[in-house]
Amino acid sequence: MIFLVTSRRKRDDKYYDEEQRNYGYDYLYDYNYAELGQDAFTGKGRRGFEIALLQELKNLRDNHGINTPKIGIYIHGYNNDFQESIDEVFDFEKSMIPIIGYRPIMVGFSWPSKGAIKNYISDREEVRDSVPAFTRFLRDINSFLTKNESNCFSTSYCVAHSMGNYLLRKGMEYLSDHLGTPSGRLMFNETIMIAPDLSSHDIQMFGKGQYISDFSRRVHVYYSRHDRALKASSIKRFGGNRLGRHGAIDYDDLRSNVIMINAEKYASKEGVNGLKDRANEQVSVHSSHRYHPNILNDIAQVLSSEYRDTIPGREQIEIDEDRKNHYRLI
């Protein structure tokens, strides 16, 4: 079941690539699953959104036997207009259904990316401007989970792609300023960072991304040296190593709940060859996580909270019984 929260401004019944005023955002629900371009959300508003979300959680528990249904937050990357931000969530959900056996709950956060590769710099500015709205949304989700904590039957996770990881990084930092370092129930049971367009330094012990691990039980980072989109990003970021292409700087300097996954065997030109997206276009290496079955299977095992060392289809890279934090997909 797809839900959407967007900080894009609406004009003439369409959402555009501009921020809403005063860091506003809209809650959208009742997705109709129509054909591409005809699909739409027929419900709008926070109260209706929360009612629909709770109903779907209870539906998974009562009618599908999912004792602990999950709310998944999905944050898209740069070069996505409003329709494409929906398509990302649609494709990820569609790919996960045959693996997990039911339709997962996915809440996409659509920030005003320009939807064009040439607009990388302006997208960087837009994602920075989107942080306050995203942080307010995170506070809403945290309140929703806390309010329904007495039911004790649902958990949450987060999937961030590309530049969406920058939004996640800053959002967690701002959330920490508001809530402090969490104790007890964490914000996310699992956090999946896909091809993160962040500096490789950010994931280190006291890097700028430390707040992500503060609010997550576990953090899995998927990277591939074949990701040419991040190679271009590295050039635009003055040659600094990108986390989604180079991995971590020092694997002895990672928090114990941070796990790095080398996905280059499948996140490659050969790996994605023939895979098509919702628009029937060839999938890029940068977007391979939504389509390649081996990467998806690993992600599904992570989301089910399988122990890092017993997930099939991966092997440890650096043998260290005390620090099992670096794997490759095989």
Buried (B, 14 or more C-beta within 10 A) or exposed (E): BBBBBBBBBBEEEEBBBBBBEEBBBBBBBBBEEEEEEEBEBEBBEBEBBBEBBBEBBBBBBEEEEBEBBBBBBBBBBBBBBBBBBBBBBBBBBBBBEEBBEBBBBBBBBBBBBBBBEEBBEBBBEBBEBBBBBBBBBBBBBBEBBEEBEEEEBBBBBBBBBBBBBBBBBBBBBBBBEEBEEBEEBBBBBBBBBBBBBBBBBBBBEEBBBBBBBBBBBBBBBBBBBBBBBBEBBBEEBEEBBBBBBBBBBEBEEBBEBBBBBBBBBBBBEEBBEEBEBBEEEEBBBBBBBBBBBBBBBBBBBBBEBEEBEEBEBBEBBEEEEEEBBBBBBE
